[in-house]
Structure formats: structure tokens, C-alpha cells
Amino acid sequence: MNRKITLSLLSFIFISLLSTAQTKDRWTIQDDGSIRWDIRNDIPHSDHLEMSGQQLSVVLRYGVDAQQRFHLNRSLVFPMLRMLPNKTQNNLKQRFDLNIPALVTVDDQTLLNEQVRDITFNGLMRVESSFGYIHRRKELKDAVQLTRLLYPSANAARYCEEYTFKNSSPNQITLRVPDWHVAYTTPSEAGVYGAYCIEASLSKKGTFVLKPGETLEFFALFSGRKLSDASPVQEDTALSQINIQDERAAREALIRQWWDKLVLDTPDPVLNRMFAFAKLRGAESIYRTKGGLMHGPGGEAYYAAVWANDQAEYINPFFPFLGYEIGNQSALNSFRHFARYMNPEYRPIPSSIISEGVSFWHGAKDRGDGAMIAYGAARYALARGDREEARELWPLIEWCLEYCHRKLTPAGVVASNSDELENRFPAGDANLCTSTLYYDALRSAVMLGRELGVPARQLSAYQQQARNLERAIEQHFGYEIEGFHSYRYYEGNDILRSWICMPLVTGIYTRAQGTIDALFSPRLWTDDGLLTQAGTETFWDRSTLYALRGTIAAGEVEKGMSFLKKYSHRRLLGDHVPYAIEAWPEGDQRHLSAESGLYCRIYTEGLFGIRPTGLRSFEMTPRLPQGWEYMNLNRVCAFNSEFDIRVSRAGKKLHVEVLKGGKAVLKKNVTEGTTVKVSLSSITTKRRS
């Protein structure tokens, strides 16, 4: 048996074992769309997640110990309260490791023996617990019920915690709540805007008598401000004027808005919910800076700044589909910031615009950022469907394409100093990722240019450059690597890398089978997705998400779906939930935001195969998995329209419908693998070779 057959057999066995393995979920999906951890014997356990509003982000490090007690450490980040030197990660931060229920006494006693029953999360975290206390020398268990509700303010620099104590004992009890307020003030010389004040307070104080069945409600508020600004909590009257119900309602309204648009409807509830949570995390991490709305990765480090990969490449092309206007505004704003650095000498655009737009970071030099920006800006402009925005973005796209063209090597591929992993792993002088992104950008530019009346000669040149680049990618990067008919990531590379998935993502299928076999072989795939490089322990979700999207788009639906389901179970219902993560070991699997945009694009561009072709048109190659009778994508908001996509089985064919305003724009039976062209009025089909 030769090496190639052996590897294929091993891959088949691995996939078979994967599909039959029973993953033990810690969390379960509830009818209201939340996820719930029912605390049983699976403790102690700790986790962390991030939540964001327009003025603040909070990372909650929470868990339940072996005695079933809840613990919580809050890490607050204030992106617009800048510290000196005004660099990327110098946001004002403060941690609060504080047990607020321990401040409250019951009949002069500390609450005893907390028992956490369950934790639920739907964009707000709810914790249900019970406590005991001593009554006439006898401990009454479960005598006091406590509900914690934790969430960030939607629009203010505040983080909120609501507490509801209920007397579940047969006796009257007396609760005492302290007059609690703390404040931290930073030195004026340490801040860009002078001194800052971080405050935390309780909304009530005093003695409260509860009869059996009665409740006491109060909230804790954590906030940050410039010292020169009026304090929202320094006086009792000011704190009492904050309507906590309004704060909670604003957060809940945003979540409903995100969940009610671009709705994935399939027979798999885990995929549906993971998609819904990915929309939430992808959309919430937008900050209202002095440089305009800026989407930020997060992770206690990356805020009030934009990157050529996270924003321009990963999430900006997704926002038009979600129909979140603030998301679209942040995308356009990010491209405007990058456009400020265009220059006639074609020096590289910086990788990141930082510190509310006042500076930039270019520490890894040219990472292929021009290709990232051209790719993202062209796809965003097409999907957005706004002609004026497209005209504004065209000079940036044009400049980035010319920059990449000037960076072509004698082999015809694009040179760069590094790649998006910024020299964490070798990338050579020219890497596969940059060239494939440039290839896709050229194709999108041709489509967008036609809409904008760009001269035919220029568009013909782009078409020819794309054809030349596709050949160069095959000749320079095409490689027999570790027994697979796939790609080397750079010249001299002979170890499998996860980013060999990029040709699949951009519609180059010349080596699709060998690449897919390599990606899902034991050399690269792990329980947490793809290793960045075979033989290491490092993984970054971004390449995993790209690989899943490209695999499904290439027609290997069952293999892609098998791994997608396992990945989604682990991220949504496993031990670290509920979002796609950045990396491990770096960052300890932070919930960076743009990765959630990449997760959603597995469905829009992979499963449904949507490829923008004009301001009012797109191609669609739906891939309905075996065992599914239908899949729908409802309330899609791209191309300056709102429409639904319905795909179902019709014998051996697929029945595809596109509906706008309840009326069918397209209703057609097509063969599996057929690409449908939709212009919202006229439709033709072609069979992919």
C-alpha cells in the first residue's frame, strides 16, 4: 500500500471515529435561545467570556468551586480612557475580585453554604443560587434564594450587576446591606485625558425586613470616567436616578435585533444557536471613539483600533448581511482610516490604526495588509449595495490592487514581510494567504468596477492579472507536501500549515481534494480545530473557520459538516463557551470578536455559497448536507435589500427559493453544485465544472 493510500485510509478512519464519538456537553440549549449549565457533579469548573457595549468591555472570569459556590472576577476595560504612552493596549483597566453577597448579612449572620443551581447565558449572564443561615442554632438550608444578572451597559461606560434576594424560609428575616462605594483615581500624568476615576457602588443600603416569599432587589454599578466629568454615582441621588430596568432593556433590545436578522434555520439546533451567538459577539464589540465607530477585537487588549485582518478582511464583509447599521458604519469608518495612509510612493498602509485613530501600528511591517484591505473593501462594497459608499471606497481598492501588483515577485506571487500571524510562524518572502486574497480582490474589483463605470481597459487588466496570479499560485505554491497534493505555504516550507485552506476560500479548487485531506488529517486537525503548523500544539480559530468554509464551498459537504458540528458543539456547549476564540496557548482562548464574523461566513459563503457579484446581485451555490431536508437563511439584509433564502430537497435535486417581501424572486429546482445567479429580478443558472 503506497503512502498516499495509507494517509487517505487513516483520514477516513479518523473521520469515522470523529463522527461516532459522543461529546459530553456541559451546557444545554434552552427554548428561549439561551444556554444553561445545570450544576451537578461536573465541578469545580471555571471559564471566562467577554461582553461589550459602546463605551466598555468586561471579561468575566467565573466558575463554581468544589463546594458549589460561585466565584467571579470582573475585568473592566474602558477603551476611550487612554493611558500613556497612547499605544494599542493602553486602555484603562480595572479588576474587581469581589463577592457582593458576602457583604450582605441575614439576621446579623453571613450567608452560609452557597449552592449554585444553574448558570444561563444569552448575552446576559444569570446565576441562580441558594444560601442557608442559622436560625435558633439550627441551619436552615436553601432559606435565601439569590439571582445574579450580569451585563454591560449598551451605550454608557458602565457594567451592571442586579441582585435579587428572596426569603424562602418560613420565618421573617432581616437583611442588612452596607453603604458600599469604592473609587480608584489614576494619576493625571498617566492618562491621555488627565486623571480617570473608576467607581463601584450599591444602589441600596440599610436594613430590610422580608416576610416569607418577599424579595429585596438592588444593583451594583461599576463605571469609569474622566475625573473632570460629573460623577454618575458620587451622590446617592445620582445613583438612584439610574434606571436599571432601562439599562437591561437596552442590552436585551440589541440582542433581539441581532438575533432577529440573518436567521439561520436548519435541522441542527446547535448550529443554529452557535450562529446566533456568533452574530452577538461579532456585532457587540464596536466602540464610539473620537475617531468614529471602531470595531475592536477585544480580549482586554485590542480596542478603539482597527486591523487590516480582523476588521477589513474578517468581519467587514459580513456586516451588510446582518443589517446592523452601526456595524456597517464601523466598517466604512475603518476603510476611511486606512485610506488616510494611501500615498503616491506606494509605501505600505499600516497594519493597524490605533488609539481612536490618532496613530498607527506597523510593527510586523507589510503583512499582506494591502491584499487584506482590497479583499475586504471590495466584498463589503458589493454586499452593502450602496453606490455612493462604493464610489468612496473605489480609490482605496484601486490603490491596494496597484500596491500588490507592484509587489509581485519574478514568480508572479505577492511579496510581503510577514503574514497575519506576524512572524509567530515562518511565512517566507511571499506567502499563500496574501496571494489568494489579492486574487479574490481582483475578481471582486472587476465586478464592482462594472457597476461604477470604470473603464473597460482597466477592468480587463484586472481580469488578466487574476488569471496570471491563479497560474502563479499553482506553479509557485502547488506542492506535494507530507504526501498530500496540496500547497506549501511559502517557498522552502515542507511542513503542513493550516493556511493552505485559502485557495478553497477564494474559489481555487485545483488541489481541493488533497488540501481537504491534509486539513482534516491527524497531522493538522485536533479537538480544538486546526493546528497552525503540524507537529506543534498551537491553534488559531481563524484558519479553522476559513478551512470549514472553504471545504464546504468546494463541495466536500459531509466532511466539512462533520467537523463543523464537532467544532460548534465544543465552542457552544463545552467547557469554554459560547464563542469562537482567538488562539491557544497565546491569549488563553480569548473571545476576540472578528472570529465570530468568520464563523457566520461559513454559512453565508460556504453552506449557502453566496458570492457578491454586483450592488444588487450575487451568485449562490447552496450545499444541502445529507440528512437535511431543508436549510433557510431568513431576513438577509445585503445588496440594499432584505430577503429570504430557502433550500429544500426535491427528489434528487434542490429546490431553491429567494423571496423578497414575501414574493418569490427565484423559485427553481437545480442540480447539486449548480450556481444560481440572482439579480433580484432576473435569474440564470450555470453548472459548476
N, C-alpha and C positions, 0 to 999 in steps of 0.2 A: 504494500500500500504506500503510495507516494505521500510526500509531506502535505501537499495541498488537500488531498482527500482526508488525511488524518485530521488536519485542522478543521475541515468542514464537519467531520463526524463529531469532533469534540464540541464544536459550536452548537451542533444540533442537540447533543446530549445536555449541554449546559442550558439551552433554552427550554428543553423539555422539563428539566428539574426545576427551573425557574417558574414555569407556568403552573406546576403542580404543587409547589411549596405553599404552605399555609402561613401567611404573615400574621403575627399576633398584633392586633391593633390595640393601642392604649386608649384612643379616643373613638367615639361613635358619632355619626351624623344624626342630628335631630330633625323633627318635622319642620321646624321654623328656619332651617338652614344653618343653625349654629352647630358647633362640635362640642362634645361633652366628654369629660374624663370622670368616670364613676370610680371613686377612690375605694379600692378593695385591698388586695394584698400586694399590689404592684408598687410598693413604697419601700424605702424612700426613693423619691424621684424629683429632679429639678430640671428646669428648662428656662429659656429666655425668648422673648419676642419683642418686636418693635411696633409702636403705633405713632402716628404723626398727625399734626394739624399744620395750619399755615404759618404758625409762629413758634412751634415747639415740637420736639420729638421725645419720646420716652421709651427706654428699653426696660422692660420688666424682667427681673431675674427672680423667678418664683418657684415654689415647689412645696412638697409635703414630706415631712420627715418620718422617721420610723414610728413615732408616736402619733402620727396622723395630724400633726399641727402644721398650719400654713406658715410659710415664710416668704417675705417679699423685700426685694431691694430695688428701689426705683432710681434709674439713671436718667436725669433730665438733661436735654441739650437745647440750648437757645441759639439757633443758627445766626440770628441777626444781632446778637450781642457779641461782637467780635473782640477777641483778645489780641494783644500784641506779642510777637510780630503777627501781622494780619495774613497768616498763611492758611492753607486749606483746612487743616484740622483744628485750628484755634478758635473753636466755638466755646462759649461759656457753658460749662458742665457742672453738675452737682449731683451727688448720690445721696439718697436718703434710705438708710437701713433702719427702719423704724416699724415697730409693732403698735399701731394705733389702738387696737382693742385692749392692749395691756395697760393703756393709760386710764381706762375706764374701770371703775370699781362697782361691785354689786354688793349691797349691804356691807360696805366697808371692806370687802374682800376683792382680791384679784380673781378674775375669771379663771377657771381651772380646766385643764384637760381638754383643750380644743380637739374636736373631731371633725375634720373636713369631709363632707359628704360627696360633693362634686364641684367641678370647675367647668364652666361653659365659656365659649368664646364665639363671638360673631362680629368682631370689630370693637366690642366692649368685652371686658373680662368680668364674669360674675363668679363669686366664690360663696358657696353655701356651707356653713359650719354650725356646730352646736357646742355649748360650754356647760360645765357644771359649776356649782358653788355649794358652800357648806351652809346648811340650814339646821339649827338645833343639833349641832355636832354630827350631822349626817349629810353626806354628799348627795346632792340631787343632780343626777346626770341629765344631759340634754335639756337643762332648765331654761337656758337662754339660747335662742336661735339668732344667728348673725348672717346677714347678707352683705357682701362687699361688692361694689360695682366700680370698675376702674376704666378710665378712658381719658384721652386728651381733648382739650377744647378744639373746636373746629377752626376758630379764627383768632383766638387770643393766645397769649403766651402763658397758658395755664394748663395744669394737669389736675384732674378731678378724681376724688375717691368718695363714693357715697357709702354710708354705713347705716344699716337698719337692724336694731336690736329688738327682738320680740320676747316677751315673757311667756315662756311655755310651761312654767311651773304652776302648781295650784295655789301659790302664795303671792301676795303682793311683794314687789321688790323695789329697792331704791338704787338707781344708777347715779353715779357722780361722774361728770365729765369735766376735766380740768380746763382752766383758762390757758390754752396752749398756743403759743406763737413763737416761731423762731425766724431769725433773719441772718443772712450772711451778706456782708458787703465786701466787694473787691476793691483793691487799691485803685485810685483814679488813674495812676500812671500805667496800670496794667491793661486798660481797656482802650479800644479804638475810640469809643464814645465816652470815655471817662469811667467813673465808678458805676458798678452794677449792684443791684440788690436782689437776692433770691430769698423768697419768703414762703413760709408754710404756716397755716393756721387751721383751727377747727371752727366751724360755723356756730357751734353752741357751747355753752359752759353752764355749770350749775348742777343742781340736784333735781332728779326726775323720778317720780313715783309711778311705777307701772303696775296696774292690776293684771291678773292673768289674761293673756291674749292681747294686751296692749303693746304698742311699739314706740320706739324712740328713733327718730331719724336725724342725722346730721351729716355734714360732709367735711372733708379735708381738701384744702386748696393749696397747690404748690405753684408758685409763679416766679417770673423773672422780669426785671425792668431796668432801665437806666435810672440811676439814683435821682437824676434831675426830673424824672417823670413823677406824676402824682401816684402815690401808692394805692392799689386797689384794696389792700387788706390791713393797712396800718391802724385803721379805726374800726371799732365794732360795727358802726353804722354802714361803713363802706362794704364790709364783707356781707352783711345781711342783705345788701341791695343786689347781690349776685343771685340770679335766679338759676338754681342748679338744674331745674327741670328744662329750662331753655338750653343750657349747655348740653345736656344729654340729648335733647330732641334734635339739636343741630348736628351732632355726630351721627345719630341714627338716620336722619334725613339724607346725609351724604351717602351712607352705606346703602340705603334703599335706592338712591339714584344710580350708584354704580352697579348694583345687583339687578336693577330693572332694565338696564340697557345691555345690548350684546349678550343675550342669554343663551347659553349652551344647553341644549335639551337632547340627551342621549339616554339609552337604556342603562348606563352606568352611573349610579349616583355619586360615586367617589370622584369621577372625572368632572361631573357637573359642578360639584361643590369646590373642588380644587380650583377650577376655572373661576368660580365666583370669588373665592378668597384672593386669587391672583389679581383680579381686577381691583379689589380693595387695596391691596398693598402697592400695586403699581400706580394707583391714582392718588393715594393719600399723601405721598411724600413730595409735596410741592410747597415751596416757601415763598412768601410775599416779601421779597427783598427790595432794597433801594434800587437794584438793577432790574426790577421786574420779577415776574413769576419765574422761579427756577426749580425744576425738578431735581431732587438730590438723591443719591444712592442711600444715604443714611449710615447705619452701623456705628453710631457715636463718633463718626469721623468726617463724613463727606456730605456737607450741606452748603446751601447758598452758593452753589457752584455747579457747573455743567461739564460733562466729559464728551469727547468725540465718540467713545464707545457706548457707555451706559445710556446717555440721552440721545445723541444723534443717531446712533446705529440701532440700539436695542429697543427703546420704548417709544421714541417719537413717531416711527411709522405705525405704531399700534393705536395711538390716541384717537385718530379720526374714526376708527371703528367703534370706539367706546362712546363717542358722542359727549365727552366731558369737556365743556368749553374751556375750563381752566387748564385742563391738560393740553388742549390744542394751543392755547395762548402761551403756555410754558414752552411747548415745542418750538413755536415760531420765535419766541424770545431767545431760545438757546441758539438757533441758527443766526439770529441777528448779532448775537455776541461773537460768534465765530467769524461772521462776515467782517467785523471790525478789523480783523487781522489779515485780510487779503492785502497783497502788496504786489507791485509791478515786477519785483525781482524774483517772485515765486519762492520766497523763503517759506518754510512750513508754518502752517497755522498751529498755534499751541494746542496741546492735548486737552487742556482744561482751562476754563475761565473761572476764576475763584473769587472768594471774598466779596460776594454780592456783585460781581462783575468788575471790580476795580483793578484786578490784577490777573495773572495767568500762571499756569504751571506747565513746564516743558522739560521736566527732569529726565525723562526717558528718551528725549529728542523725538525724532519722527517715528511714530509707532504705526504708520499707515493711516494717520488721522485724516488725511485728505480723502482717502478712499472711503473711510467710515462716514465722513460728513456728506460726501457726494451721494453715497448709497442711501443714507437716511433721509437727506433733504429731498431727493427725487421721489422716493417712495412716499414720504409724508405729503409732498405737494400733490401727487397724483391722487392719493386716497382722500385727502382733505377736500379736493374738488372746488377750491376757491381760486378763481383765475387771478385775482389781484395778489393773493399770497404767493401763488406760483410765479408770477412775474417778479415779485420782490426776491424770491429765492433763486431765480434762474442765474443771476450773476455769480452767486456763491457756488452753485453746482458747476457752472461753466469753469470757474477758476479752479476748483478742486480737480476736475477732469483734466484740465491742462497741466496742473501740477503733477498729477500721476503720470501723464503722458511723458512729461519731461524726466521722470524718474525711471523710465524703462531701461532695463539692462540690455546688453547685447543679446541675451537670451529672450528678450521680449517680455519679461515679467517686471513687476514693480519693486524697486529697491526701497528699503526702509531701515532705520537704525535698530528697531526692535519691533515687537508686536504689542497687542493689548495687554499681555502679561508682563510687559515692562522688564524684560531680562530675567524674570524669575526662572525661565527655562530658555534654552538656546533657540534663536529664531533666524540665525544666519544673516546674510545681507539682503535677502529677499525671501519673504515667506508666503505660503499658500493663501493664508487668510486675506492679506492685503490685495493680492491679485484677483481673487474671486470677488471681493467686494467692489473693486474697480470695474470688473466685468459686468456685474449686475447694475452698477451705476450708469455705465454707458448705455445699456439696454433701456433703462428707465428714462434716461435723458432723451433718447430718440423719441419715445412715446410722449413725454412731456413737451419736448420741443415742437412736435407737430401741433399740439394744442395751442401753443403760444406763437405760432407763425415764424419759428426760427428758420432761417434759410435752409433749403433742402441740401445744399452742398455741405453745410456744417453737420447736418444730421447723417448724411451719407458717410462722412468721415468718421463719425462716432460708430456707425454700424460696422465699417471696415475695421476700425480699431478693436471692437468687440470680437469680431471673427479672428483677427490676428492674435488677440490675447487668449482666446479659447484654445487655439492651436499651441500657443506658447506654454500655457498651463499644462497641457498634456505632455508636451515634449520635455519641459523642464522639471515638472513636479511628478509626472506619472512614473510609477516605480513599483518594482516587486519588493515589498518590504515585509520581512518576517513571514514570508510565504504567501502574502496576500497581494493580489493585483489591485493596488491602490495608489497612494501618494506618499512621497516624502514631504515633510513639512518645509524643509529648506535643503539646499544643496549640501550634501555631506551627512544628512540625517539618515540613520539606519535603524532607529527605534520608533515604534508606533506612537503616534501622538493623536490626541482626541480631536484636534482641529482639522484632521483630514476629512471631517464631515462637511467642510464649507462648500466644495463643489456641488454637493447634493442640494444644499440650501439655495444656491443660486442657479439651479436648473441645469447643471452639467452632470450628465449621467453616464459618461463614457466608461467609468470604472465603478459604477454604482454597486454591483454585486460584491466585488472584492472589498470595497470600502465598508459596506454594511457588515460583511462577515468579520472584518477586522475590528470594527467598533464594538460589536457585541460578542467578541471572543473573550475568553477568560484573561487575555493579556491586557485588556482595557476596561472591561465592564466589571463593576463591583456592586454591592448592595446599595451604595450611595451614588451610582452613576459612573460616568467615565473617569478614569484616571487621566490626568493631564499628559503623562508620559508613562508608557508601560514600564513596570518594574519599580515604580515609586508608590507612595501612599497618598499623594496629593490629588485632590479633585476640586474642580470648579464647576458649579452647576451650569454656567453659561454654555460651555461646549456640549454638555449633556443635552440641554434643551435644544440647541441647534441640531444636534445629531438626531434626536427624536423627530423633529420637524422635517429634516431632510430625508430621513429614511421613509417616512410615510409619504411625503411628496413624490419620492422616487418610485412608489408602487409596492414597496415591501411593507404592506399594511399590517399583516399579522405579527411579523417580528417586531415592528415598531410599536404596535399597540400592546404587545405582551410586556415589553419593557416600560412603556409609558404607564401602564396600570400599576406595575410594581413600584415605580418611582413615585407615583401620585399617592398610593397608599402610605408609603413611608413618610412623605413630606406632610401629608394632611392629617394622618391618623396615628403616626408612630410616636417616637419619643421626642422629636424636635419638630414642632408644628407652629403654624399651618401653612408655611410659605416655602417657595424655592429659596435657596440660600446662596451665599457668595462662594465660600470655599472652606476647605479644611486641609491642614491644620490652621492656616492663616485665618485670622478673624473669628475662629471658633464658630463657624457656620452662621455668620450674621445674616439677618433678613434684609439684605440690600434690595432696593425696590425694583430696579430695572429688570432684574432676573424674572420677576413676576410677569412683566410685559413679554419677555421671551417665552414664558410658559403659555400664555394666551395665544401667541403666534404659532404654536404647534398646531392649534385647531384652525385658526383663520387661514393660515398659509399652507399647513400640512394636510390636515384631515379634509378641510373644505377646498384646499388648493386655490385660494384667492390670490390673484396676481394683478395689481392695478395696471391698467393699460391706457387710461385717459382720465380726464377730470370727471367724466360721467360713465366710465366703462371699466370693466375688469374681465379677466379670464377666471374660470373656475374649473378645477379638476377634482371633483369630490371622490373620496376614498372611503366607502362604507365598509367597516370591518365585518368579517364573517360573524354570524351570530347576532348581528344587529339588524333589525327590520327598518330602522329609521335613524336619522340624526338631523337636528334642526339648529339653526343659528338665527335667533329672533332679535328683532329691533337692532339690526346692524345700522350704524349711523355714518357710514363712509360715503364718499362721492357726492357730498352735499344732498344726501337723501337719507331716508330711513326705510329699511326693507327687511324682509324675512327670507331666509333660505331654508327650503325643506327638501330633504333627500330621503327616499324610501325605496324598498325593493319592489320591482315589477317583473316577476319571473326571473329571468337571467339578466335582466337589465336594471338600471337605476332610474327611478322617476325623480326628476329634478324640477323644483318649482322656485321661482323668485317672485315674491309678492311685495307690492308697494301700495300702501293704503288699503290693504285687503284685496287688491286686484292683481291678477296674475300678469306679471311682465314676461315670465317664461314658464312654460309647462311642457316638459319634453321627456321622453324615455331615451336614455343613452346607454351605450355600452360602457362597461367598467374601463376607466382610463381615458374616457373622452373628455376633451377640454371644451367647455362651453364658453362662448364669448357673449358677454352681456353688456348692452349699451343702454339698458332700461327702456328701450323701445324696439330695437331690432336685435335679433339673436341669430347667430350661425354656430355651427359646431364643426370641430375637426377631430380626427382621431390621432392621438399622440403615437408617433412611431416607436 
